[in-house]
Amino acid sequence: MVADTIAINYHSDRILPEPDVFIRTSAGTRIPAHSSILASVSPVLENVIDRPRKHRSSERIIQIHGVPCEAVAVFVTFIYTSRCTEEQMDKYGVHLLALSHVYNVPQLKQRCTKGLAQRVTVENVVDLLQLARLCDAPDLEVRCMRLLMRHFKAVENTEGWKFVNNNDPLLELDILRFIDEHETRKEKCRRHREEQRVYFELSEAMDCLEHICTEGCTDVGPCHVDTRKERRNPCSRFNTCHGLQQLIRHFATCQKRMKLGCLRCKRMWQLFRLHAYVCQQTDSCKVPLCRQIQLKMQQEKRKDDSRWKLLAKKVASARVISSLSLPKRKRDEETKVTMDNNGFTSFELH
């Protein structure tokens, strides 16, 4: 019985010699090809072609089994033309990826990886994931893992997942571990964003405190600044300005302050202390108690100093990031602010 022969359209402008090798598929079909072209594209096929033949007069035959003969024909066509249509990718993309991996054809492997990544669905994700791991296609594997993570409940009902659950515990463990690690990273990022938000708020509170103590604002300011004449509208520079002014007013008049029995006063003390750790203008700072707190910190080494220093470092970092995010003109204006007076500053409340 004579085997069927599939003619390949080589799409070449040059005149090719007669085929000198045949590729035989699982169905017994023969595909004529040229050994020089196959060897130039695939080192694996080159090794197969260079193997000595039993009889010099016999034909050169390359066996490619395990995939449909049509997929082999598309594979050979790609070797000649470097082309693969979307329709061919839909039908034979899985087989072409396997062939490109086995016969080491990087260009086709890249094309298949990209094409299959665009065709991943809930129904085929487990099968494509297994194929990606077998064919060493990390981009496709990551794409499958991400879809699994997003639609895991739906994937659990597919036949592919049931097969993995019953027959491939290692793959199942890798998938569950990937999902767990993603959730852990997601939670860690959420906590980090929340911490950064707190540091930015503290950084703004430090800037606002310096603004009130240096320039004065709507209700509170240094004695030499008449806030009633200069400002009647709400402060537009800081969202926390009004609340901080109320806190300062309360701190200045609270009877429980010395005993630290007032939570609002305790919060104000913490802001003063944090400012003292952050402040670099030791001799010219106008914020109350800044110099006194710094001197006390030098004289007394408390157990919680390391935590305050760490907090001050993070707040200072947040302040730098915040300043870099400002428009250049506003940033230049803020750098021109100078502090002239020394020592403790008294306040005028209105």
N, C-alpha and C positions, 0 to 999 in steps of 0.2 A: 504494500500500500504506500503510495507516494504522499508525503506530507504536504499540506497546503503551504503556500508561500505568500507572505504579505509584502507588497511593494511599498517602499518608503519614498515619500516625496522629499527629496533632500533640500529643496529650495536653494540650490547653489547656482551661481552664475558661471562657475568654471565647469569644465568638462571633467567628470570623474571617471576613473578607470572601472573596469568590471569589478563587482564585489568579490572579495577574496575570503570572506568569512561569513558564517551563518549563525544567527542566534536562534536557538530552539526553545520554545516556551512549553509550559505544562501540557497544553493541548496538542503538542506535536507540531505546531505551526513554525515555519522557518522564516526568519527575517534577514534578508541579505544586507551586509554592511561592509565597511572598509576597515581593515585592521589598523591602518595608520591613524585614521580619525578617532577610532575608539581608544587607542592607546594614548593619544595626545590629550584626551579629556579625562580619562579614568586610569589611575595607576593600577587599580585592581584588575581591570580588563587587560591592561598591558601585560601583567604577569600571567594571566590566563592565556593570552595569545602567544607569549614566548615559550610556553611549555612545549617540550618536544612531542611530536606526534608519533604514534606507533607505526604508521605507514606514511611515507612522504607523499604518496599519491592520494591519500584520503583527504576529505574536505576538513577545513577548520570549523569546528562546531563549539559554540559557547552555550552552555545550558543555563537558562534563567527560569527557575520554577518557583511556584508558590504564589504567583500573582497572575491576574488575567492577561491573556496574550495582547489584548488591546492596550493595557497599561505598559507592557514591554514595548509595544510599537510607539507609544507616546514618549517613552523614555529614550528610545533610540533617536526618534525625531528631534528631541531636545538636544541630544549630543551634537547633532548636525546643525541645528538652527538656533539654539539657545532660546527657543520660544515655547510657551505653554499657554493655551487659551484658558479663559475662565471656565468654560464648559468642561474642558479636560480636567481642570483642577477640581471641579465639583464631583466628577465621576471617579477620578483616579488619584486624587491628592494624597490619600493615605498610602496607596501603593507606591507612588512616586517618591514620597519621603523615605520609605523603607529602601527603595532601590538606590536613591541618591546617597543614603548612609552606607549601605553595604558596598557599593561600588565607588564610593568616595568622589562624588561629583558635587563640590561645594556650591556652585552657582544654582543648581537645581534644588539643593537642600535649602538654601536661603529662600528661594522662590516658594517652595512648599511650606516652609515654616511660616512665612508671612501670609500665604494664602489660607492655610488651615487655621491660623490664629484669628482670621476674620470670619471663620465658619464655625467657631466653637459655640455649642448650644448646651442647654441643660441635659439633653438626651445623649449627646456624644462626648461630653466633657471627660468622663472617666476613661473612655476608650482612647481619646486623643492624649490624655495625660500619660497613660501607660505607653503609648507609642512614642511620645516625646522623651520619656525616660529611656526607652530602649534605643532610640536613635540619637540620643545626646543632643536634643534640641531645647536648650534652656529657655529661650524666649517663648516658645510654645508652652513649655511646662509652667512658666510663671503665669502666662495668660490663663491657662486652665485652672491653676490654683486660685487665682483671683476670682474667677467665675464661681468656683466651688465655694469660696468663702462668702461671696455675696448671696448665692442662691442655694445654700447647703440644704435647707429644708426640702426644696424641690428635687435636688439631686438624690436625696435619700430614697426617694420613691422610684428611681430609675432601675432598670435591670443591670446596668453597668455597676452601680454602687452595690447592689445586692450580690453580684458576682465577687466584687472586691471584698465585701464583708465576709463572704464564706470561704474565699480561696487565697486572698492576698493580704494577710494581717499587717505586713510591713508597710505596704502602700497605704493602707487604711490609717496606720499609726502616723505616717508622715503627713498625711492630709490633716488629721486632727491636730497634730503638733503645729502645723503651719497656721491653722485657724486660731489656735490658742496663742501662739506667738504674736499674731497680728492683733488680737484683742488686747494682749498685754502692751504692745507698742502703742496702740490707740489710747489706752488708758494712761500710759505714761506721758504721751504727748498732751492729753487733756490736762493732767496734773501740772505739767510744765507750763502750759499756756495760762492756767489759773495762777500759778506762782508768779509768772512774769507780769500778769495783770496786777497782782498785789504790789510787786516791786515798782511797777510804773506808777501806781497810785501813791505809794510812799514817796517816790521821787518827785511827783507833782506836789505832794504836801510839803516836801522840803523846799522846793522852789517857791511855793506859795508863802511859806513861813518867812523866807528871806524877803520876798516882795512886800509883805505886810510890815515887817520890822524895818525895812530900809526906806520904802516909799510911802507906806501907809495906804489904806484903802478906804472903803465906804464908811466903816464904823470904827476901825482900829488903826492906829499908826503912831509913829514917834511923836514926841511932844512938839518938836519944831515943825511938824507938818500939820496944817489945818485941813483935816479931811473933809470938814463940812463945806468948805469953800471950793475945794478942788474937785471933789467927787460926790455926785448925788445919784448917778446911775449905778446899777449893779455892776460888779467887776466882771469884765469880759475875758480876762486873761486866763483865769483858772476856774474850773468847775467847782473846786473844793474851797474857794476863797471865802464865801459867805459862811459855810459851816465852820471853817477854821477860825474865823473872826468871832463867831459865837462861842467857840470853845475857849478862845483866849479871854474873852470878856468874863466867862464863867470862872476861869482859872484865877483871874485877878481879884475876884470878889468872894470866892467860895470859902466858907469857914472850916470845912473839913479837909482842906488841902494839905496842911502840915501833917495830919495823921494818916494821910493816904487812904482815907475812908471813902473817897469819892471816885467812882469809876471814870468820870469825865476828866477829872484832874489827873488821875493816874495815866490816862491816855495822853494828856498834854505833856506830862513828865516824860513819857516814852518818846514823844516826838522831839522834845528838847534834847534828850539823850542821843537819839539817833542822829539828829543834826550835828551834835558835837563830834560823833564818830566820823561823819561824812565831811564836815567843814574843813577847808584848807586855808581859810582866812582867819587864822587864830587871833592876830592882833587887831584886825580891823572889822571883825564880824559884829554886826549890830543885833544879832539874835540874842535875847536875854539868856543868861546863865551858860552861854556857850563856853566862855573861858573858864568859868568856875567848874563846870562839869569835866572839862578836859584836864584841869589841874587835879581834880579829885581822882580821875581815872589813872593818872600817873602815880599818885600816892598810894592808891589802893588797887590791888590786883584781885579782882573778884572772879569767882568760878565761871560766871556767865559772860565774861568779857569775850571769849572766843566766839560765842554765838552772836553777840552784838557786832563784833568785827566782821563776821561772815555776812550778816544782814546788811551792814553798811557797805560792804564790797559789792553785794548784789544790787543794792539801791543805786550806788554810784555808777555801776555798769548800765543799769536801766536809764539813768539820767543821761549818760553819753549817747546811748542808742536813741533816746527821745530827742536830744538836741540835733543829732544827725538827720533825723526825719523832718526837722523843721525846714521851711523855705530859707534860702541863703540870706535874704534881706533881714528876716526876723532873727536869724541866728546871729548875724553881725550886730544887730541892735542890742541883743541880750549880752554880748561880750563886752559892750561899751559901758555897762553898768559898773560903777566903782563905789567903793565903800571908804569913806573918809574918816569917820569918827571912831574912836577907840573905846573899849570898855563896855560897861553895862548900859543898856538903852532903856529909858523909861517910856511908858506908854500913856497915851491919852485916849480915854474911852468916851464915846458920845452916845 
